[in-house]
Amino acid sequence: MPGTNLTRDEAAARAAAFTVQSYDIDLDLTTGPDTFRSVTTVKFTSGPTPSTDLFIDLIAPTVHEVVLNGTALDVAEVVSTARIALPGIVEGANELRVVADGEYMQTGEGLHRFVDPVDGETYLYTQFEVADARRVFACFDQPDLKSVYTWTVKAPSHWHVVTVATAVEPEPVDGTTSVWRFAPTELMSPYVTALVAGPYHRVTDELTVRDGRVIPLGVFARKSLAEHLDADNVIAITKAGFTWFEETFDCDYPFPKYDQLFVPEFNAGAMENAGTVTITEVYVFRSRVPKALIERRALTILHELAHMWFGDLVTMRWWDDLWLNESFAEYASTRCQAEATEWATSWTTFSSAEKSWAYRQDQLSSTHPIVADMRDLEDVEVNFDGITYAKGASVLKQLVHWVGQADFDAGLRQYFKTHAWGNTTLKDLLGHLEQTSGRDLDSWSQAWLQTAGVNTLRPVIETGEDRVITRFAIAQEATAEYPHLRPHRLVVGGYDLVEGRLRRTTRIELDVTGELTEVPQLTGSARPDLILINDEDLAYTKIRLDAGSLDTAIGHLSDFEDSLARTLIWGAAWDMTRDAELPARTFADLVLSHIASVDDPSVAQTLLRQLSATLESYVAPEFREETSVAAADRLLALLKTAEPGSDTQLLLARSFAAHASTKEQLGAIAALLSGDLVVEGLAVDTEMRWGLLTALVAGGLAGEPEITAELARDDTATGRVHAAAARAAVPTAEAKAAAWKSVVEDGDLPNTVQQAVIGGFSRVHDRALLAPYVAPYFAALSGLYAERTSEMAAQIATGLYPSGQPVTEVLAATQTWLDGTDAEPALRRLVVEGRDAVERAGRAQARDLQG
């Protein structure tokens, strides 16, 4: 994003110089398929010594007029790539008018334009985080310059036009177009304003909130997806969330309506626009999906609803405190889901998926404190990561147990009452928590929020000949790079085999500090069959099992009575595999031996993803092919014996399709697709067909004729994305070259298609097919980052990193690039993270080779 950057210092200077009263935004969406007309009038107040070097943000292909306080400025002089200089600011009231042509995007940033291939209808939506409101209207695009927004929109009359303001009736202009004039909004940051427009299908409902207001609810999706929209479930989850958040936060919902719009080609899961949440339409299910995905959709709905308070009502001052938004929304939504919905085991899912993400991110050389040092927008773009979301939420969960739930909630309530409609920093929140809990949180903040890295806890056990414990302690380790030993509030659980089930027979809650913490409560008692540090998952830490507990776990993973305890054992085994303490083939065998007994769909899904990573990256190359073939055979056998119609059956079918490689395995895939092989309860529906076909394509048993025929059956936006992925997966040099050209050289693919092509390109059975692309990847990186938007460049930098090639070759090529290229810090971070993953894979492969 060179040329479009904004530094923290520049933002601070603007925030100190003036306040913004209002924006009037007038958009004409009828001017053609490439651009739209944008007219912005901004009223702002400057201090007594107006700065002469201030500017407003705008990214637009054409700027027609810039009028400041009635004086027309020379467009050629004041307009640059992303800024308009404001040399005529006066003390007191100022008014700026900017007339420009904005550009429709196909990258999921700014104002994204999508044409539905099913009916030819056009759909628009905005995505403004981090700083892309400036692609639609001229604005001071930073979170601490809040204002009110008045939208006027001209669009085709048969469209719905939705903004963050309450819906209004359109005024006809002629036979085909109308104008929507919205009332001023509440006070908010530019990045949480929004516009969504198009002939969306809409389902409406309403909710009476605790202050007596009736809040209109809307759920939207494209017309061609209307039959698949499960609006009743979406609304039910939303209503449960409204009640829980208002009561828990003791704060009324702050906006006048709440719309949720499932939009096409979305880059993330969702976005918390004020009362106008946009959500990826991946969550509109065209085919049967695992319950894990339905649970994830519910969590996403609650996460965005939590943002109405954490982020929209009270907003971080600058992106250093992004965690004030994301960590709290992650924590609050998981807690809400566990307490107010059918997903009572949400903390188990959190432990399996979110914390695993956090641990992985926290062990990269690019790790950073939860409260990060965001010098500019380039830093921010790559900071929506496992630290900001999952580690932050994990640490908050531990803080709750340290200060107490009641005091924690009381602190949040004070926080909202004091800072509603304002901007805050870490100090503001901690101050309220200190008041309600009576605890000094400075040391806690330093240890957990302002330092990076994850600790490891190991049991130290001594027993007599009669298995009586003579000593039990917990050793804490830190890495040389991040040598911080932190305080942990946690539970030690002792589990014994009772009537064939692993049942907890001992529970001790304690604080762990320093290098070694003695646990005298266990001294003199019989050693349990399994001892689990961090039982109940209160602490953020990696854990290890002693040899006896590990043996018990491996033999009895299917026998736990408690799903969270079992998940913590899975997590420990996964960490040990990634840390080269457990052979990768042992972990693969563990998953395949016990996956059928995992009754939590989200955990099963995570385990099968970890199995894939193990087979692809951590198994020694000498054993990779035979281990992968054996794994696919076992997956097929498990599929055939799985409970008909179960989530496990569906997940096993998808996993088998991803790993099938031999003639016999691909023959089974072909038979499933044709109907010659019927697995009772397994629906070979639209999505399953694409998965099976792509497996055949990657295996060389299908190609363009079959892809074309399948696309004819499903010529939809999603079908075209699947077809693009399948074409890129064709195992020929010509197909890989075509895929590479479309992504790297041509660069005109929409965001979701580009992502699909990258995935198909990387899907190979013969890794040598991609060997010619190592050098071109590094040669293209800097140019791509300079020319593409941040989202599109990041997709390429991460997705095409040659991690599947021999470890030594990839590391050498990476280091040569890092040493010889003066790349932007954000791009270097993406490449360094790729390098870290390959280094870890090399260590795991070496351990696996030892057996």
Secondary structure, 3 states (H helix, E strand, C coil): CCCCCCEHHHHHHHHHHEEEEEEEEEEECCCCCCEEEEEEEEEEEECCCCCCCCEEECCCCEEEEEEECCEECCHHHHECCCEEECCCCCCEEEEEEEEEEEECECCCCEEEEEECCCCCCEEEEEECCCCCHHHCCCECCCCCCCEEEEEEEEEECCCEEEECCCCCCCEECCCCEEEEECCCCCCECHHHCCEEEECCEEEEEEEECCCCCEEEEEEEECHHHHHHCCHHHHHHHHHHHHHHHHHHHCCCCCCCCEEEEEECCCCCCEECCCCEEEEEHHHCCCCCCCHHHHHHHHHHHHHHHHHCCECCCEEECCHHHHHHHHHHHHHHHHHHHHHHCCCCCHHHHHHHHHHHHHHHHHCCCCCCCCCCCCCEHHHHHCCCCCHHHHHHHHHHHHHHHHHCHHHHHHHHHHHHHHHCCCEECHHHHHHHHHHHHCCCCHHHHHHHCCCCCCCEEEEEEEECCCCEEEEEEEEEECCCCCCCCCCEEEEEEEEEEECCEEEEEEEEEEEECCCEEECHHHCCCECCCEEEEEECCCCCCEECCCHHHHHHHHHHHHHECCHHHHHHHHHHHHHHHHCCCCCHHHHHHHHHHHHHHCCCHHHHHHHHHHHHHHHHHHCCHHHHHHHHHHHHHHHHHHHHHCCCCCHHHHHHHHHHHHHCCCHHHHHHHHHHHHCCCCCCCCCCCHHHHHHHHHHHHHCCCCCHHHHHHHHHHCCCHHHHHHHHHHHHCCCCHHHHHHHHHHHHHHCCCCHHHHHHHHHHHHCCCCHHHHHHHHHHHHHHHHHHHHHCCHHHHHHHHHHCCCCCCCHHHHHHHHHHHHHHCCCCHHHHHHHHHHHHHHHHHHHHHHHHHHC
